[in-house]
Amino acid sequence: MSSAVVDSALKILDRFAVDDAPAASPDEQTAWAEALIGSGDPAAATKQLIAVLQAGPSPTTLPEIARRLPADRARSVLAAAIDNNRVTTAIAGRPELAGGFAHLAAGSDEAEEALLRAVLVVEEYEDRPEYGPHRERMHRVAAVVGALAEAHPGEPERLDLWASILGAADRPRLAAAAGLFAPLGLAEIDRRCGEMDAETDTAEAAPLARALAEAGRTKEALELAARLQPFVRQRALLAVAEVVTGERETTAVVAAFRACPKGGRERHQQLAHQHHLALILLGFGRVDEALTELSKMCGRPFASSAPIDLAAEIVQRLGRRPELVTDERLRAVLDALETAHLRPYELSLRIAALLHGVFVLAGPALRAELLGTRAAAFRARLVPHDPAQADIGLAAGLIEIGQVGEGAAILRAVSAAAPDRRHLVSAGHLISAAAKAGMPEHDPDLFAEVFGMVAALSAYPPPLSSAPAVLLGPAGRATAARLIDRFLPNRLPGRLTGWLAEAAARTGDFDTLGILLEKATDEPEAALIARHLAAALARHGDRSDADALAAACGLLPTPPAAG
């Protein structure tokens, strides 16, 4: 790789710089460490990750990236997390981080014990069951025990070791070792962990019920579920439903769920039970019964987004199981929504994505209905909020199935009807549809027009995820980079360009990164793009250029303050 791209990037950074470059965020520094691993330099990556942990709380991605290091280096990262108190209250609301750190400890008795003892520390308010931190602590301990159990399949002798570390007060958390306990049975679980009852938390109950069913103990899984309070029981039965297959077992699960208390008479409790029952039925291939539940929900005489939420999930799941799709079933979804008590705003938030999904799955006759009477009916219901949402969804469907000209024509009509209006458009749906249809390669001019219209129509920024940008390929990303400023400006650095820059960096697309840098309008945005470029150069093997750019845009670790 020529150093010309780095020289250009450095000049652009100099154009904006007033003082030293702003420090990179912890997420950016962690991504740089990942690039260093890809470049074959685990020592530098380890140093980078330790510096991140010394500076502040761990990014969500850090443990997974550290797992790619050699075992001894991964454990040095874990030691830094423990030493800097990043495994207790610093992960509040993110118990999966504790599980991620457990994977770094796995295989070393010393590291496993050190992590367990660290997460068992009782911080402020964590000893008071009436406060949220008490539950947070339960979840982080359970996450560690569960991850360690996954790392030691077929080693039930580990249970005694972990129990001795947990002690009597935290003995119930041992139940998170679901994979090790399931072959032993429910009676042994009760003996070792204390009886599972209405106080058992979802974090332990649902995985345990699932593991019992996977081990051929469905009857015990249902017995466990029956002891739990209503919401936790529902989650446990949903977990069991994911793994049972025999007719006798599936019938028993459905019967158990129908008998499960709803938890109260509040609207959200009633709707949650109905939603979960429909998902269980759908998972067992009992689509028509799931549609009956949707129809019942739509007939309730109160406004709520629940009907369209369930309808959208049914369509998504049918998309993953095409053998269950028929036009009549898709019509049943649409018919139910046409009678649902939905406010125009609630309908507008989901209808475009739902119509997009239905259109892609539908046969020719239903597609004609959608473009005709169905679209008209939904437009009427969306007045006065945003009738164009129905057209935007159908445009995405047409584009995805390859009828790109027809889809583009609908977008032109939407643009012409209200030239200055911005819509609550999910740009990711339309961009992904264009990518799946191969528009950037097969009709680059039409893709440029469609992308420009999507950007000009959308009241939202582009997608947060880089997945649509990966689908676009290098030609599509370059076009998107040139037109990105047609989206509304956003005050957050990189909110417009980050999804493209990340995809370009991961795929070695230096052309797109160069275009984005040239279009940068301030130092924070230029620095963000330059950091992605540095990571791409490192993965490509250009370490000297990558390091020079990393130093210029604040990626290199800063030594911790003395004292």
C-alpha positions as CSV (number, residue, x, y, z in Angstrom):
1,M,0.0,0.0,0.0
2,S,1.4,3.4,-1.1
3,S,2.0,5.9,1.6
4,A,0.1,8.4,-0.5
5,V,-3.2,7.6,1.2
6,V,-1.6,8.2,4.6
7,D,-0.1,11.5,3.4
8,S,-3.5,12.6,2.2
9,A,-5.1,11.6,5.5
10,L,-2.4,13.5,7.5
11,K,-2.9,16.6,5.5
12,I,-6.7,16.5,6.0
13,L,-6.2,16.1,9.8
14,D,-3.8,19.1,9.8
15,R,-6.4,21.1,7.9
16,F,-8.8,20.9,10.9
17,A,-6.3,20.6,13.9
18,V,-6.3,23.4,16.4
19,D,-4.6,21.6,19.2
20,D,-3.6,17.9,19.6
21,A,-5.9,15.3,18.1
22,P,-8.8,14.4,20.4
23,A,-8.3,11.1,22.2
24,A,-10.0,8.1,20.6
25,S,-13.0,6.6,22.3
26,P,-12.6,3.3,24.2
27,D,-14.5,1.5,21.4
28,E,-12.1,3.0,18.8
29,Q,-9.1,2.0,20.8
30,T,-10.5,-1.5,21.2
31,A,-11.1,-1.8,17.4
32,W,-7.4,-0.7,16.9
33,A,-6.3,-3.5,19.2
34,E,-8.4,-5.9,17.0
35,A,-6.5,-4.6,14.0
36,L,-3.2,-5.1,15.7
37,I,-4.1,-8.8,16.3
38,G,-5.0,-9.1,12.7
39,S,-1.6,-7.6,11.8
40,G,0.1,-10.3,13.8
41,D,1.2,-8.2,16.8
42,P,-0.5,-9.7,19.9
43,A,2.0,-7.9,22.2
44,A,0.9,-4.4,21.0
45,A,-2.8,-5.5,21.1
46,T,-2.5,-6.6,24.6
47,K,-0.8,-3.4,25.7
48,Q,-3.7,-1.5,24.0
49,L,-6.4,-3.5,25.7
50,I,-4.8,-3.1,29.1
51,A,-4.6,0.7,28.6
52,V,-8.3,0.8,27.7
53,L,-9.1,-1.0,31.0
54,Q,-6.9,1.2,33.0
55,A,-8.6,4.3,31.6
56,G,-12.2,3.4,32.2
57,P,-15.0,0.8,31.9
58,S,-14.7,-2.0,29.3
59,P,-16.3,-1.7,25.9
60,T,-18.7,-4.5,25.2
61,T,-16.5,-5.9,22.4
62,L,-13.3,-6.0,24.5
63,P,-13.5,-9.6,26.0
64,E,-14.4,-11.1,22.7
65,I,-11.5,-9.4,21.0
66,A,-9.1,-10.5,23.8
67,R,-10.2,-14.1,23.2
68,R,-8.2,-13.9,20.0
69,L,-5.0,-13.4,21.9
70,P,-2.7,-16.3,23.0
71,A,-4.0,-17.6,26.4
72,D,-1.3,-16.0,28.5
73,R,-1.9,-12.6,27.0
74,A,-5.7,-13.0,27.3
75,R,-5.3,-13.7,31.0
76,S,-3.1,-10.6,31.4
77,V,-6.0,-8.6,30.0
78,L,-8.3,-10.3,32.4
79,A,-6.0,-9.5,35.3
80,A,-6.1,-5.8,34.3
81,A,-9.9,-5.9,34.3
82,I,-9.9,-7.4,37.8
83,D,-7.2,-5.1,39.1
84,N,-9.0,-2.0,37.8
85,N,-12.4,-3.0,39.1
86,R,-13.9,-3.5,35.7
87,V,-15.8,-6.6,36.6
88,T,-18.2,-5.4,39.2
89,T,-20.4,-2.3,39.1
90,A,-18.5,-1.1,36.0
91,I,-20.5,-3.6,34.0
92,A,-23.9,-2.7,35.4
93,G,-26.6,-3.6,32.9
94,R,-24.1,-5.6,30.9
95,P,-23.8,-9.1,32.5
96,E,-22.7,-10.5,29.2
97,L,-19.4,-8.7,29.8
98,A,-18.8,-10.7,32.9
99,G,-19.4,-13.9,30.8
100,G,-17.0,-12.6,28.2
101,F,-14.3,-12.2,30.8
102,A,-15.0,-15.7,32.1
103,H,-14.1,-17.0,28.7
104,L,-10.7,-15.4,29.1
105,A,-10.2,-17.2,32.5
106,A,-11.4,-20.6,31.2
107,G,-8.7,-23.3,31.5
108,S,-6.8,-21.8,34.3
109,D,-8.0,-22.7,37.8
110,E,-6.2,-19.7,39.2
111,A,-7.7,-17.2,36.8
112,E,-11.2,-18.7,37.2
113,E,-11.1,-18.4,41.0
114,A,-9.7,-14.9,40.8
115,L,-12.6,-13.8,38.5
116,L,-15.2,-15.5,40.6
117,R,-14.0,-13.9,43.8
118,A,-13.8,-10.5,42.0
119,V,-17.5,-10.6,40.8
120,L,-18.6,-11.8,44.3
121,V,-17.5,-8.6,45.9
122,V,-20.5,-6.8,47.3
123,E,-20.6,-3.1,46.3
124,E,-22.8,-0.4,47.7
125,Y,-26.5,-1.3,47.8
126,E,-25.8,-4.8,46.4
127,D,-26.6,-6.4,49.7
128,R,-30.2,-5.0,49.7
129,P,-32.7,-7.1,47.7
130,E,-35.1,-4.1,47.3
131,Y,-32.5,-2.2,45.2
132,G,-31.5,-2.8,41.5
133,P,-27.8,-3.3,42.2
134,H,-28.6,-6.5,44.2
135,R,-30.1,-8.0,41.0
136,E,-27.2,-6.7,38.9
137,R,-24.8,-8.5,41.1
138,M,-26.8,-11.7,40.8
139,H,-26.7,-11.5,37.1
140,R,-23.0,-10.9,36.8
141,V,-22.2,-13.8,39.1
142,A,-24.6,-16.0,37.1
143,A,-23.0,-14.9,33.9
144,V,-19.6,-16.0,35.0
145,V,-20.7,-19.3,36.4
146,G,-22.6,-20.0,33.2
147,A,-19.7,-19.1,30.9
148,L,-17.3,-21.3,33.0
149,A,-19.7,-24.2,32.7
150,E,-19.8,-23.8,28.9
151,A,-16.0,-24.0,29.0
152,H,-16.0,-27.2,31.0
153,P,-18.5,-29.5,29.3
154,G,-18.7,-33.0,30.9
155,E,-16.9,-31.9,34.0
156,P,-19.5,-31.9,36.8
157,E,-16.8,-32.1,39.4
158,R,-16.2,-28.4,38.8
159,L,-19.5,-27.7,40.6
160,D,-18.1,-28.6,44.0
161,L,-15.1,-26.3,43.4
162,W,-17.3,-23.3,42.3
163,A,-19.7,-24.0,45.2
164,S,-16.9,-23.7,47.7
165,I,-15.9,-20.3,46.2
166,L,-19.5,-19.0,46.0
167,G,-20.3,-19.9,49.6
168,A,-23.8,-20.4,51.2
169,A,-25.1,-16.9,50.4
170,D,-24.5,-17.2,46.7
171,R,-25.2,-20.9,46.3
172,P,-28.3,-20.3,44.2
173,R,-26.1,-18.7,41.5
174,L,-24.5,-22.1,40.9
175,A,-27.7,-23.0,39.0
176,A,-26.4,-20.9,36.1
177,A,-24.1,-23.9,35.3
178,A,-27.0,-25.3,33.4
179,G,-25.1,-27.5,31.0
180,L,-23.4,-29.4,33.8
181,F,-26.5,-29.7,36.0
182,A,-29.0,-30.8,33.3
183,P,-27.7,-34.4,33.0
184,L,-27.9,-34.7,36.8
185,G,-31.6,-33.9,37.0
186,L,-33.8,-31.4,38.9
187,A,-33.5,-33.2,42.3
188,E,-29.7,-32.8,42.3
189,I,-30.1,-29.2,41.2
190,D,-32.4,-28.6,44.2
191,R,-30.0,-30.4,46.5
192,R,-26.9,-28.4,45.5
193,C,-28.4,-24.9,44.8
194,G,-31.4,-24.8,47.1
195,E,-34.9,-25.5,45.7
196,M,-35.7,-23.6,42.6
197,D,-38.9,-21.6,43.4
198,A,-40.8,-18.4,42.8
199,E,-37.7,-16.3,43.8
200,T,-35.5,-17.9,41.1
201,D,-34.3,-15.3,38.6
202,T,-34.8,-15.5,34.8
203,A,-31.0,-15.4,34.4
204,E,-30.8,-18.9,35.9
205,A,-34.3,-20.4,35.4
206,A,-34.5,-20.0,31.6
207,P,-31.1,-21.5,30.7
208,L,-31.7,-24.3,33.2
209,A,-35.1,-25.2,31.8
210,R,-33.7,-25.3,28.3
211,A,-30.7,-27.4,29.3
212,L,-33.0,-29.9,31.1
213,A,-35.1,-30.3,27.9
214,E,-32.0,-30.7,25.8
215,A,-30.8,-33.4,28.1
216,G,-34.1,-35.3,27.5
217,R,-35.7,-34.2,30.8
218,T,-38.6,-32.1,29.4
219,K,-40.9,-33.3,32.2
220,E,-38.4,-31.9,34.7
221,A,-38.0,-28.7,32.7
222,L,-41.8,-28.2,32.9
223,E,-41.8,-29.1,36.6
224,L,-39.2,-26.4,37.2
225,A,-41.1,-23.9,35.1
226,A,-44.3,-24.5,37.1
227,R,-42.6,-23.4,40.3
228,L,-41.6,-20.0,39.0
229,Q,-43.4,-16.6,39.2
230,P,-45.4,-15.9,36.0
231,F,-43.0,-13.8,33.9
232,V,-40.0,-16.0,34.7
233,R,-42.2,-19.0,34.0
234,Q,-43.0,-17.6,30.6
235,R,-39.3,-17.0,29.8
236,A,-38.5,-20.5,30.9
237,L,-41.2,-22.1,28.7
238,L,-40.0,-20.0,25.7
239,A,-36.5,-21.4,26.3
240,V,-37.8,-25.0,26.4
241,A,-39.9,-24.4,23.3
242,E,-36.7,-23.6,21.4
243,V,-35.3,-27.1,21.8
244,V,-38.1,-29.6,22.0
245,T,-39.3,-31.2,18.8
246,G,-41.5,-34.3,19.4
247,E,-45.3,-33.9,19.1
248,R,-45.9,-35.1,22.7
249,E,-43.3,-32.7,24.1
250,T,-44.5,-29.7,22.0
251,T,-48.1,-30.4,23.0
252,A,-47.1,-30.4,26.7
253,V,-45.2,-27.1,26.3
254,V,-48.1,-25.4,24.7
255,A,-50.5,-26.7,27.4
256,A,-48.1,-25.6,30.1
257,F,-47.9,-22.1,28.6
258,R,-51.7,-21.8,28.2
259,A,-52.0,-22.7,31.9
260,C,-49.3,-20.2,32.9
261,P,-50.7,-17.2,34.8
262,K,-50.4,-13.9,33.0
263,G,-49.0,-12.2,36.0
264,G,-51.8,-9.7,36.5
265,R,-54.6,-7.9,34.8
266,E,-52.6,-5.0,33.5
267,R,-52.7,-4.5,29.7
268,H,-49.0,-5.1,29.1
269,Q,-49.1,-8.4,31.1
270,Q,-52.0,-9.7,29.1
271,L,-50.4,-8.8,25.8
272,A,-47.0,-10.2,26.8
273,H,-48.6,-13.6,27.5
274,Q,-50.4,-13.6,24.2
275,H,-47.3,-12.5,22.3
276,H,-45.2,-15.3,23.8
277,L,-47.8,-17.9,23.2
278,A,-48.0,-16.9,19.5
279,L,-44.2,-17.2,19.2
280,I,-44.2,-20.7,20.8
281,L,-46.9,-21.8,18.4
282,L,-45.0,-20.4,15.5
283,G,-41.8,-22.1,16.5
284,F,-43.6,-25.4,16.5
285,G,-44.9,-24.8,13.0
286,R,-48.5,-24.2,14.2
287,V,-48.7,-21.0,12.2
288,D,-52.5,-20.9,11.9
289,E,-52.9,-21.0,15.7
290,A,-50.3,-18.2,16.0
291,L,-52.3,-16.2,13.5
292,T,-55.4,-16.8,15.6
293,E,-53.6,-15.2,18.6
294,L,-52.7,-12.2,16.4
295,S,-56.3,-11.9,15.3
296,K,-57.5,-12.0,19.0
297,M,-54.9,-9.3,19.9
298,C,-56.0,-7.1,17.1
299,G,-59.6,-7.3,18.2
300,R,-58.8,-5.9,21.6
301,P,-60.6,-2.5,22.1
302,F,-57.6,-0.4,23.0
303,A,-54.8,1.3,21.2
304,S,-51.4,-0.3,21.5
305,S,-48.4,-1.1,19.2
306,A,-48.6,-4.8,20.4
307,P,-50.5,-6.1,17.3
308,I,-48.0,-4.7,14.7
309,D,-45.1,-5.8,16.9
310,L,-46.4,-9.4,16.9
311,A,-47.3,-9.2,13.2
312,A,-43.8,-8.0,12.3
313,E,-42.2,-10.8,14.3
314,I,-44.5,-13.4,12.6
315,V,-43.4,-12.1,9.2
316,Q,-39.7,-12.2,10.1
317,R,-40.0,-15.8,11.4
318,L,-41.9,-16.9,8.3
319,G,-39.1,-15.4,6.3
320,R,-36.7,-17.8,8.1
321,R,-39.0,-20.8,7.4
322,P,-40.2,-20.4,3.8
323,E,-41.8,-23.8,3.8
324,L,-44.5,-22.4,6.1
325,V,-45.3,-19.4,3.9
326,T,-48.5,-19.1,1.9
327,D,-50.3,-16.2,0.5
328,E,-53.3,-17.0,2.7
329,R,-51.2,-16.8,5.9
330,L,-49.7,-13.5,4.8
331,R,-53.2,-12.2,4.0
332,A,-54.3,-13.2,7.5
333,V,-51.5,-11.0,8.9
334,L,-52.7,-8.1,6.8
335,D,-56.3,-8.7,7.5
336,A,-55.6,-8.7,11.3
337,L,-53.8,-5.4,11.1
338,E,-56.5,-3.7,9.1
339,T,-58.9,-4.3,12.0
340,A,-56.3,-3.5,14.8
341,H,-56.8,-0.6,17.1
342,L,-53.6,1.2,16.0
343,R,-52.9,4.9,16.2
344,P,-51.5,6.3,12.9
345,Y,-48.2,7.0,14.7
346,E,-47.8,3.4,15.9
347,L,-48.7,2.1,12.5
348,S,-46.2,4.4,10.8
349,L,-43.3,3.2,12.9
350,R,-43.5,-0.4,11.7
351,I,-45.6,-0.6,8.5
352,A,-42.9,0.1,6.0
353,A,-40.7,-2.8,7.3
354,L,-43.7,-5.1,7.6
355,L,-44.9,-4.4,4.0
356,H,-41.4,-4.9,2.7
357,G,-41.2,-8.3,4.4
358,V,-44.6,-9.4,3.2
359,F,-44.0,-8.3,-0.3
360,V,-40.8,-10.3,-0.6
361,L,-42.5,-13.4,0.6
362,A,-45.7,-13.0,-1.3
363,G,-46.8,-14.6,-4.6
364,P,-47.8,-12.7,-7.7
365,A,-51.5,-12.4,-6.8
366,L,-50.8,-11.0,-3.3
367,R,-48.1,-8.6,-4.6
368,A,-50.7,-7.2,-7.0
369,E,-53.1,-6.7,-4.0
370,L,-50.4,-5.0,-2.0
371,L,-49.7,-2.5,-4.7
372,G,-53.4,-1.9,-5.2
373,T,-56.1,-2.2,-2.6
374,R,-53.9,-3.1,0.4
375,A,-51.6,-0.1,-0.1
376,A,-54.6,2.2,-0.4
377,A,-56.2,0.9,2.8
378,F,-53.0,1.5,4.8
379,R,-52.4,4.9,3.3
380,A,-55.9,5.9,4.5
381,R,-55.2,4.7,8.0
382,L,-51.9,6.6,8.1
383,V,-53.5,10.0,7.4
384,P,-52.7,12.5,8.7
385,H,-49.4,11.2,10.0
386,D,-47.5,9.8,7.0
387,P,-49.3,7.9,4.3
388,A,-46.0,7.5,2.3
389,Q,-44.8,4.9,4.8
390,A,-46.9,2.3,2.9
391,D,-45.3,3.3,-0.4
392,I,-41.7,3.3,1.0
393,G,-42.2,-0.3,2.3
394,L,-43.5,-1.5,-1.1
395,A,-40.6,0.3,-2.9
396,A,-38.2,-1.7,-0.7
397,G,-40.0,-4.9,-1.5
398,L,-40.0,-4.2,-5.3
399,I,-36.3,-3.4,-5.3
400,E,-35.3,-6.5,-3.3
401,I,-37.1,-8.9,-5.7
402,G,-35.3,-7.2,-8.6
403,Q,-38.0,-4.9,-9.9
404,V,-35.8,-2.0,-9.3
405,G,-37.3,0.4,-11.9
406,E,-40.7,0.0,-10.4
407,G,-39.4,0.5,-6.8
408,A,-37.4,3.6,-7.9
409,A,-40.6,5.0,-9.6
410,I,-42.5,4.8,-6.3
411,L,-39.7,6.6,-4.5
412,R,-39.8,9.3,-7.1
413,A,-43.5,9.7,-6.6
414,V,-43.1,10.0,-2.9
415,S,-40.4,12.7,-3.4
416,A,-42.5,14.6,-5.8
417,A,-45.6,14.6,-3.6
418,A,-43.8,16.4,-0.8
419,P,-40.4,17.6,-2.0
420,D,-39.3,19.1,1.3
421,R,-40.7,16.5,3.6
422,R,-38.5,14.1,5.6
423,H,-40.0,10.7,6.6
424,L,-39.4,8.3,9.4
425,V,-37.6,6.1,6.9
426,S,-35.4,3.2,8.0
427,A,-32.7,3.8,5.5
428,G,-31.1,0.4,6.3
429,H,-34.1,-1.5,4.8
430,L,-33.9,0.3,1.5
431,I,-30.1,0.2,1.3
432,S,-30.0,-3.5,2.1
433,A,-32.8,-4.2,-0.5
434,A,-30.8,-2.4,-3.2
435,A,-27.6,-4.3,-2.2
436,K,-29.5,-7.7,-2.3
437,A,-30.8,-6.8,-5.8
438,G,-27.2,-6.1,-7.0
439,M,-28.0,-2.6,-8.0
440,P,-24.5,-1.1,-7.4
441,E,-23.0,-3.5,-9.9
442,H,-25.8,-4.0,-12.4
443,D,-27.2,-0.5,-12.6
444,P,-24.9,2.0,-10.8
445,D,-26.6,5.1,-12.1
446,L,-30.0,3.9,-10.8
447,F,-28.5,2.9,-7.5
448,A,-27.0,6.4,-7.2
449,E,-30.4,7.9,-7.8
450,V,-32.1,5.5,-5.3
451,F,-29.5,6.1,-2.6
452,G,-29.8,9.9,-3.1
453,M,-33.6,9.7,-2.8
454,V,-33.3,7.5,0.4
455,A,-30.9,10.0,2.0
456,A,-33.1,13.0,1.0
457,L,-36.3,11.3,2.2
458,S,-35.0,10.1,5.5
459,A,-35.5,12.0,8.8
460,Y,-33.2,9.5,10.4
461,P,-29.4,9.2,10.0
462,P,-28.0,6.1,8.1
463,P,-28.0,2.8,9.8
464,L,-25.8,2.3,12.9
465,S,-24.8,-1.2,11.7
466,S,-22.1,-1.6,9.1
467,A,-23.9,-4.7,7.7
468,P,-25.8,-2.9,4.9
469,A,-22.5,-1.2,3.8
470,V,-20.8,-4.6,3.6
471,L,-23.6,-5.8,1.4
472,L,-23.1,-2.8,-0.9
473,G,-19.7,-3.9,-2.0
474,P,-16.9,-1.4,-3.0
475,A,-18.8,0.3,-5.9
476,G,-21.9,0.8,-3.8
477,R,-19.9,2.1,-0.8
478,A,-18.1,4.6,-3.0
479,T,-21.3,5.9,-4.4
480,A,-22.8,6.1,-0.9
481,A,-19.8,8.0,0.4
482,R,-20.2,10.6,-2.4
483,L,-23.9,11.1,-1.6
484,I,-23.8,10.8,2.2
485,D,-24.3,14.5,2.9
486,R,-27.8,14.3,1.5
487,F,-28.8,12.9,4.9
488,L,-29.7,15.4,7.5
489,P,-26.6,16.7,9.4
490,N,-26.0,15.0,12.7
491,R,-24.2,16.5,15.7
492,L,-22.6,13.2,16.7
493,P,-19.2,12.7,15.0
494,G,-19.3,9.8,12.5
495,R,-23.0,9.2,12.8
496,L,-23.4,9.8,9.1
497,T,-20.2,8.1,8.0
498,G,-19.3,5.6,10.7
499,W,-21.3,2.7,9.1
500,L,-19.5,3.1,5.8
501,A,-16.1,3.7,7.3
502,E,-16.3,0.6,9.5
503,A,-17.4,-1.6,6.5
504,A,-14.7,-0.1,4.3
505,A,-12.0,-0.7,7.0
506,R,-13.0,-4.3,7.5
507,T,-13.0,-5.1,3.8
508,G,-9.9,-3.1,2.8
509,D,-11.8,-0.6,0.8
510,F,-9.4,2.2,0.7
511,D,-11.2,4.1,-2.0
512,T,-14.3,4.6,0.1
513,L,-12.2,5.7,3.1
514,G,-10.4,8.2,0.9
515,I,-13.7,9.7,-0.4
516,L,-15.1,10.0,3.2
517,L,-11.9,11.7,4.4
518,E,-12.1,14.2,1.5
519,K,-15.7,15.0,2.4
520,A,-15.1,15.4,6.2
521,T,-16.2,18.7,7.5
522,D,-14.6,18.9,10.9
523,E,-11.8,17.4,13.0
524,P,-13.8,14.9,15.0
525,E,-15.3,13.4,11.8
526,A,-11.9,13.3,10.0
527,A,-10.3,11.7,13.1
528,L,-12.9,9.0,13.2
529,I,-12.5,8.1,9.6
530,A,-8.7,8.2,9.9
531,R,-8.9,5.7,12.8
532,H,-10.7,3.3,10.6
533,L,-8.1,3.9,7.9
534,A,-5.3,3.1,10.4
535,A,-7.0,-0.1,11.3
536,A,-7.4,-1.1,7.7
537,L,-3.7,-0.4,7.0
538,A,-2.7,-2.5,10.0
539,R,-4.8,-5.5,8.8
540,H,-3.3,-5.0,5.3
541,G,0.2,-5.3,6.7
542,D,1.3,-1.6,6.4
543,R,2.2,-1.2,10.1
544,S,4.6,1.7,9.7
545,D,1.9,3.8,7.9
546,A,-0.8,2.5,10.2
547,D,1.2,3.5,13.3
548,A,2.0,7.0,12.0
549,L,-1.7,7.6,11.3
550,A,-2.7,6.1,14.7
551,A,-0.4,8.5,16.5
552,A,-1.8,11.4,14.6
553,C,-5.4,10.7,15.3
554,G,-5.1,9.8,19.0
555,L,-5.3,6.0,18.9
556,L,-2.1,5.0,20.7
557,P,-2.5,4.3,24.4
558,T,-1.8,7.0,27.0
559,P,0.1,6.0,30.0
560,P,-2.0,6.0,33.2
561,A,-1.6,9.0,35.4
562,A,0.8,8.6,38.3
563,G,-0.5,8.0,41.8
